[in-house]
Each structure stands twice: as structure tokens, then as C-alpha cells.
Amino acid sequence: MDLSMLWYLVPSVLMFCCGVYGFVTRRNIIAILVSLELMLNSADLNFVIFNRYLFPGSMEGMVFTLFAVAIAAAETALAIAIIINVYRHFNGTDISKITNMKH
């Protein structure tokens, strides 16, 4: 493994770990969504890094990352619409209140 590759992989791993920590520990839906986006961006960064170092002449990793970013944007728009509806119904975005939706 090239040493310069570590300069890109270490921030990616840190981003992913921060995203996992935020996803597990937060009770606010918006904070969970931000943590999920952080993990997705870390995975996209890994696609670009490994494509650059394993196949320097090809663009498959970049194209796949472009599609992943577009899908993540659509997912975020849908999640924010759901969060707005949850906020209107429960007057908050706390996860513990959403378990009452089963009734």
C-alpha cells in the first residue's frame, strides 16, 4: 500500500467512525440523518481512493461515487420530508416518541 494512500484513508476511517458513533448515540432524528450521511460520504471517498490507486486510468470509482451522491441527495430529501411529518405529529424529533406510532 502506498503511503500517500494513507493520507486519504485515515480521514475516511475517522469520518466513518464518527458517523457510527453519532448514529448509535444520538436520539434526534436529524442528528442520526447527518451521521448516516457522514458514513455514506466516507464510503464514497473510499470508492474514489481505491479507484485512483488500483486503476489509475479508469473512472469507474468516480462515476459510481457520482451516482451514490445523487442517490444520497434523493434519500436525504425523502428523509427530511419524513422528519417534517414526524415533527408535525409528535411536536419533536426524539426517537423515543416515535415508538408510539405503533398504536
Rosetta blueprint (number, residue, H / E / L):
1 M L
2 D L
3 L H
4 S H
5 M H
6 L H
7 W H
8 Y H
9 L H
10 V H
11 P H
12 S H
13 V H
14 L H
15 M H
16 F H
17 C H
18 C H
19 G H
20 V H
21 Y H
22 G H
23 F H
24 V H
25 T H
26 R L
27 R L
28 N E
29 I H
30 I H
31 A H
32 I H
33 L H
34 V H
35 S H
36 L H
37 E H
38 L H
39 M H
40 L H
41 N H
42 S H
43 A H
44 D H
45 L H
46 N H
47 F H
48 V H
49 I H
50 F H
51 N H
52 R H
53 Y H
54 L H
55 F L
56 P L
57 G L
58 S L
59 M L
60 E H
61 G H
62 M H
63 V H
64 F H
65 T H
66 L H
67 F H
68 A H
69 V H
70 A H
71 I H
72 A H
73 A H
74 A H
75 E H
76 T H
77 A H
78 L H
79 A H
80 I H
81 A H
82 I H
83 I H
84 I H
85 N H
86 V H
87 Y H
88 R H
89 H H
90 F H
91 N L
92 G L
93 T L
94 D E
95 I H
96 S H
97 K H
98 I H
99 T H
100 N H
101 M H
102 K H
103 H L
